[in-house]
Amino acid sequence: MLKTSVRDIMIPIKDYSTVSPDATLRQAVATLRGSYCELDTETCTEAGHRTVLVVDGGGKLEGILDFATILKTLIPEVAGGLTQRLMSAGVSAAFAEADASDLDEANLGFRARIRKNAQVKVTDIMLKIRGTIQADAGLMDALKQVFKNKITKLPVYEGKTLVGVLRDADLVLAVHNFLEEEG
């Protein structure tokens, strides 16, 4: 069962969104939008990529950015606690306790805060890679990696060269193909 290799169903790296570690979050979001949406029709579908790989100039994978990380950085108040809400308003805990909010960015508007937060460097917020797989590995090995590491994207290598990405959606579609086979 599941004798197809990872290579057969992965997204080639040339077709995946990548940014350099020194890119800003604004640049990463623009790159992601380009692969997630059909820009000609302005239609965004679930078929697009939901992450951006962070790759250095030599092709080395450094990290990954997902939707949740992007939103938590742009709008920290979505992350929860009081500290994040204060920070999102440009208020440090010390300023809040001293009632010195007029000395910081507390009055900065929502859109202005998002624009400011979008200047963060990707390297400062990217997620660590929690698993990789070789292109000639079987799908069962890929499924095990995805579940063991609790991830939805698995970077694919040929030796030490990054060649693609395997998404959980690709695995679901591959399993569907097995269901459709007769016999």
Secondary structure, DSSP 8 states (H G I E B T S, - for coil): ----BHHHHSEEGGGS-EE-TTSBHHHHHHHHHHHHEETTTTEE-TTS-SEEEEE-TTS-EEEEEEHHHHHHHHSGGGG-SHHHHHHHTT--HHHHHHT-GGGTTTT--HHHHHHHHTTSBGGGT-B-----EETTSBHHHHHHHHHHHT-SEEEEEETTEEEEEEEHHHHHHHHHHHHHS--
